[in-house]
Amino acid sequence: MKTYQHLFFDLDHTLWDYDRNVQESLSELFLHYKLEKLGILSSQSFIESFYAVNFKLWNAYDKGEMHKEELRTTRFPRIFEHAGVMDALIPEEFEGDFMHRTSSKPHLFPHTIEILEYLKPKYKLNVITNGFDESQAKKMNSSGLSDYFELVVTSETTGYKKPDPKIFQYALEQAGARKENSLMIGDSPVSDIQGAQGAGIDQVFFNPLGKSIHLKPTYTISHLKELKDIL
């Protein structure tokens, strides 16, 4: 089996349980702001509106069609509109409250800390994420991840987003790593797997939902614990 020295992890949906943390925050916000009085029937319908809008906005951001501030300022107005609420009724502080609550959530995928404890003595651990500097740092601190990683590379810092090979090349340079002894671990077929392939880096496709993809990753796992079979 190939010997690796540097491991590069995606953060959201790979280590940090984005869906659980976001849904918990949205449910809290639904109650805190009494959104049923604005005509939103339930926290679940509010969560569904969030996903319907947020995915499209992040897709536009990843393609370079939208900047950070535009994403932040338009997200909840569009979500509330999708949910049938007029703009004038949206609390001004809603976006900031959402970001604070969500990035403060600690929930990780099962056995994340266990596998990081196993890997840290053997490898240099790093993160490559398309998220924003402040929120990603807060997520890592809140969930107890920060001490495990030597380098955190964000798209905001580099100006490049996965799957652009330039963000992987930047990470390799900053980590003092070579692509031949590096491994990328992530859940996104495009951002993580296709991106790492374009940079000449081996990949682990983290696929807990058993999604079908057209790419052929170096390895595929459905549970983080399976990394022990590879590393």
Helices and strands as residue ranges (DSSP letters): E 6-9, H 18-32, G 35-38, H 43-62, H 68-82, G 87-89, H 94-103, H 112-119, E 124-129, H 133-142, G 146-148, E 151-154, H 155-158, H 165-175, G 179-181, E 182-186, I 189-194, H 195-198, E 202-206, E 219-221, G 224-229
